[in-house]
Amino acid sequence: MCGNTIGQTVLSPSGQTKAVVFKRDCGATTGFSTQVSVLSSDDELPNDGGNVLVLDGAVPIELRWLSESSLAIGGIGNAKVFLQESVVANTQVSYVR
């Protein structure tokens, strides 16, 4: 019943990994959320929740790779956070509010 709509995909410097920002919507009884996943660049975004960050509502997330294994995520502001990981798939994740 849930579906994902990709908003932005940013490749790591080598192009082997990607960070994906997407909106997840699970129907009329729940609100949508802004989510981020880190995946191999060959992988399709699964119809699952984000593996890095899950925020309530529409949030203008900004992604920036600092190195091959370091991702910075900005724009969270005062959004309600449901999931916020610091390491995913050998990638260190830092957050800038």
Buried (B, 14 or more C-beta within 10 A) or exposed (E): EEEBEEBEBBEBEEEEBBBBBBBBBEEEEEEBBBBBBBBEEEEEBEEEBBBBBBBEEEBEBEBEBEEBBBBBBBBBEEBEEEBBBEEBBEBEBEBEE
